[in-house]
Amino acid sequence: MTIHSSEILLDKKALQNNIRFLKNYLSSDVLLSSVVKGNAYGHGIEDFVPLAEECGVNHFSVYSADEAIKVEMVTSTTSTVMIMGYVDPSQLRWCIENMVEFFVFDFNRLYSTLEVAKELKKKAIIHIEVETGMNRTGFEREDLEEVARVLNENKEHLFFKGLCTHYAGAERIGNFDRFEQQKAIYLEVLDWFKNKNLIPEQRHTCCSAAAIRMPEMQMDMVRIGILQYGFWPSREVFIEYIKDFKTKDGPLERVISWKSRVMSLKNVSSGEYIGYGKTYLAQQPLKIALLPIGYAHGFTRGLSNVGRALVKGHRVPVVGMVNMNCIAINVTGIDDVQSGDEVILIGKQGDVEISVSAFGELSTQLNYELLTRLPHDIPRTIKK
Ligand SMILES: *Cc1c(COP(=O)(O)O)cnc(C)c1O
């Protein structure tokens, strides 16, 4: 039996709370698509998806067909799966046969989808993604005439389910002009399609930050990742939310917690460096605890001398560089720390709490990055 050096827990009540909050927050006819790319932001697709279904979610968005296959294996047949990114041409057949929906953002995919759908005599359910300014994927303005022609002439093979786009950084107010422009372009394209008699069933543009910031753009569906897991896309979005609702507590609860244990303890004399190189110099005699997790387990090197952990109800700093399989934390002054003691890397211990973003005034992307790098092979334990 494998004994892992850390444990990951998922809290069902927290997820229930978050889904309830989101459903209340969204206008009543807006469909919530749960974004579970990146192994459900590290929560684990196999465990998270059935849990989300139990909380009333029945639409899942993934990045790739590979992820869609994983979701399909654990969802009930009534749930919808939508792929927002990579589909290898050889996987189109599987998607169409299984009524897995997918984004179409260039002619390669459009024409090959049409070909496979004809061959299978089964309709492909597609979401046309339009370029509105992010410059990632999406049809350009000058492509639309041809897209409309293909859609109009092949209605028996291609079901125009959605028209979508994605905002380039809705979590930052500094990008305000950019997403205002994207919004305007999207609405214009939507009208343009309508004039061609092409009316998508689902109009969708919003990720978490956009759904909070631009409620008027929630339209038929929102694609919510980070919020459902109980994290805010950025501090700005959080502040904007609590300001409007005149509360200082957020409505979200974190679903995940990540724990490890003290592997060993050591006393370090004043004037000694800790770990590789010279990044941390002990200014006084220190007691450090070594934990058997490192960047190989997703504890990013960016947290060297920056990360925090909880031990015995105290919030303590990481000292020195994050190693491949090991970190040191400063437990000086905490008397009764022993080998084997629980250490929280993400989550709560008593009254103290570590959110991923607590590490990362550095970068709001850290939430996303740290979560998605959590080891896939650690079994997730579900707390009901
Ligand atoms: C990741 C992603 C989302 C969800 O983003 P969050 O900020 O986690 O809500 C929505 N749409 C697309 C296209 C994405 O790639």
The ligand as an SDF file (V2000), in Angstrom:
LIG
                    3D

 15 15  0  0  0  0  0  0  0  0999 V2000
  -10.8590   28.4050  -17.0180 C   0  0  0  0  0  0  0  0  0  0  0  0
  -11.9460   28.9780  -17.7950 C   0  0  0  0  0  0  0  0  0  0  0  0
  -13.1050   29.4320  -17.1650 C   0  0  0  0  0  0  0  0  0  0  0  0
  -13.2730   29.4690  -15.6580 C   0  0  0  0  0  0  0  0  0  0  0  0
  -12.4500   30.4370  -15.0740 O   0  0  0  0  0  0  0  0  0  0  0  0
  -12.5580   30.8110  -13.5120 P   0  0  0  0  0  0  0  0  0  0  0  0
  -11.7980   32.0710  -13.3800 O   0  0  0  0  0  0  0  0  0  0  0  0
  -11.8970   29.7130  -12.7690 O   0  0  0  0  0  0  0  0  0  0  0  0
  -13.9910   30.9130  -13.1890 O   0  0  0  0  0  0  0  0  0  0  0  0
  -14.1270   29.8940  -17.9740 C   0  0  0  0  0  0  0  0  0  0  0  0
  -14.0130   29.8910  -19.3140 N   0  0  0  0  0  0  0  0  0  0  0  0
  -12.9150   29.4590  -19.9580 C   0  0  0  0  0  0  0  0  0  0  0  0
  -12.8520   29.4960  -21.4470 C   0  0  0  0  0  0  0  0  0  0  0  0
  -11.8350   28.9930  -19.2200 C   0  0  0  0  0  0  0  0  0  0  0  0
  -10.7380   28.5800  -19.8530 O   0  0  0  0  0  0  0  0  0  0  0  0
  1  2  1  0
  2  3  1  0
  2 14  2  0
  3  4  1  0
  3 10  2  0
  4  5  1  0
  5  6  1  0
  6  7  2  0
  6  8  1  0
  6  9  1  0
 10 11  1  0
 11 12  2  0
 12 13  1  0
 12 14  1  0
 14 15  1  0
M  END
$$$$
